[in-house]
Amino acid sequence: MSSQLQRSRISRRAVLQGLAFASGATVLAACTPPQAGGDGASAPSASGAKILARLNGIDPPGQEFVNNFIVEYGAENNVEIEIDYTDWASSFQKITTGLAGGTAPDIFMGGGLWTPPIASKNGALALDDYIATWDDWEDWYQATRDDVTYNGTIYAVPYRMNARGNIIYRKSKFEEAGLDPAKPPATWEEAKEMAAQLTKQTDGKYETAGWNVIMVVNDLTQQYEDALYQAGGNYFSEDRTQPLNNTPEGEEALQFWVSFIEDGIVPPEGMDSGVPNLNAYSADKIALFAGWPQDMLNTKLNAPEIWEDTLVGPPLTHKEQAYQVYVDKYFVYSGTKVPDEAAALVRGFMSGDAAIMIGVEGIWGLPCRKAQESAPIYQDPRMQVFLSNTQYGRPRQIVTQHFDVQPAMGREVEAAVRGAKTVQQALADMDDAVTKILQGG
């Protein structure tokens, strides 16, 4: 299995498995070379359907696999496939603009918030009829299947999970600070104590921050939400009609993040590498933080010596040991002119080697189905910790207006972290803003 996964091309058997997902798909043995241009790649064939697929956040190893995959898949299925590689930051704006203009790609990747907002606007094709013939659907974790279901209808296919609350830290910096690398922080209190010991400043300039706060609005929301779960709270009522941030649990959670700034562990602007596409941890500016598995891919690709010095621990505990899990998925555009072929390609993306190379290896994600647990990266003991940490995962509370809710929450978190508002005022304003959004204001 491992040797197969290291090939740059998917096996013929996995390609053919993808055909069962669509009725009427044909197979013509015409092989054509890839054509690359700009930031995408295509695999044209002499005739047949044309499919545009937008893939988000795929790192170079994953892109290489995809470029080879679509050559063979396109030839086997007599389809022309164009890949648009884009970043997560701009992907939703691109999709919403495309949906409004009727020009969305046939297939597009979506993140953890996307199912209710996209499905409620009729932007995604209902996939129930296709998945009804897919025996492997039971291989997906129940939580991921629930995530792509809206009002009883399946609107997407999960390709990975993710979580940002994993404790990531430098072994050598722990040793330099007199800390035991075998004992990462387990609680909020330990995280703050260790972070203070790990922070180094010279003449007021941070050489190393003992923690990090990602100063991006949507990231600030997610960091706060992890802490809110750990404080035993939720940001919505059970029926998701009322926000619950202005609560004792919300105050504890937001104050936890604000305290790193107040205590001088992290500068108010957070830590930045100063180099595009290089995270601050990979730039040797952070000793300890809560992060994603793909943060480690960034480190391995750009700073292998830091990768070798990296250890991983479970999420923090306060009242509860928990973090949010995010389910990323493939949508088929409701207005696609090639629904059968697009659905078949999604099946191909999630079959055999492709399910692992694109969903896990290419971006260092977490599995959304049991078949992905055999990914070679999970042989690394640190990656096994990431895998084990999913036992602490809880789903996000998502509403159809969440692409307005998330930045509204993030702006208030930012105001508190930067000291522009007290924690209490920020939470009161947060719930006011979210209530207006839910009420259509």
Phi, psi and omega in degrees: 000314183298318181295324178296319184292338181274355175289157179271356181232146180286151180289152178300324181298317180294324178298313183294329178299328181296336184293331184293344182284342182232135175280140175087000179289139182250161180238120174234131184274073177239118184258128179230148183284157178289151173240127181245144177196137181063231183254015182233182177216150180222158178228085184284155173230170186298327180202178177109184185291153174247130183235128172254124179239129178256121181246132186255136169065026180277121180284167186310317179300321178291323178296320178299317179296314182300316181301321178284322180301315186289338175296308183289318180297316180300319180293317182293329187251003180055048176231152176255121186245128173245132180252128174253106177275124180224173180262159181294326186300324183256356190294317183292321178298320177298317182292313182296322176296317179295319179298318180296326181264000180071027184233028180290154176296157181297323178231137175214142176283142176230158183262196189296338182264354202282333190300302181299314180298318182286314182294322182292339178260014179057035181269349184237146178284135173291131188251005186304316183296324178289313184291338178301334179262008184256097182297332183289352184303331179291346179284340178287143175298144183302321182298325180285326176292322177297323184297326184264010179254128180229123182052040175082003182242141179273124184243001181198170178237118179296140175241346174193165166250171176204163178200141185253359186270014180287139179275119183241133186204163182265122180300312184296323181289327173299313181297319179298328181272002180078020179260153180275115180298340179280356183232080176292164179298139180251335184237168175302316183297316179294322180299316181291320180296312181293320180299321178296320179292331184274346183283133178232128176231147174230118181053041178080358179261132181283117171275314178222129173265137180280359178202175174215145173242117180284111187272058173236135190309308183291327176293322178299319176302312185293322178296317177297318183296321175302313180295324179298317175298319180293333177278359179088016183251181173220155180265355171226157170294168184301324179272003175061036177253346182227134175284150183231038181275324182279067185222167176304322179294318178297320180296317177300314184295313182291322179297328177303312181288321179297326184298332179293328176283313182301325182273003177075019180279326180228138175292156183303333180271001185075181179256138182227145181287334186079002182233128179304139176068010176243121181281162186295329177295317179294337179272010175069032181249358182226138180261334188203134176195170175260121188214184182266159171301323183288345169302325181285330174295318176302319180290316182296322181287325189251338183215069185303330179291328176285323176303317180293338182264007187263140172233161184228141178229174180290166176295160182288158176244137166235263170277332178223153172261109188199161166207168179275143171253144181245135180249115176266146191210163173263129170254150167252127183299134181297336180263012180299144177271355182230061185299318181296314182292322179293317178297322178296321179294322175301317177299320177297318178299331183257015180252144170053227184298325185297322180300328180273315185291322181274314186281333185238297186295320186290337181224008180052057176269184175254150186292147172251355179213159186298325183298337181277350183292346179273007181305137182304328182297335181284359173285338176287130184300330178289322178289332175296327176295316176304315181296315180296327183296341182297344177296341180265004186284142174231142181289157176284155174266104189248137175240165183297336181266019192293337178285349167263324181296313186301309178294328177297317176294317182298323180296324179286323174299316180298318180299321179288316181297321181278356178083011179283337177221155171289162178301317183296317180293320180298319180290322177297316179293327178298311181292326175297314181295316182293320179300317179297321179295315180297329181271004177086014181272000000 
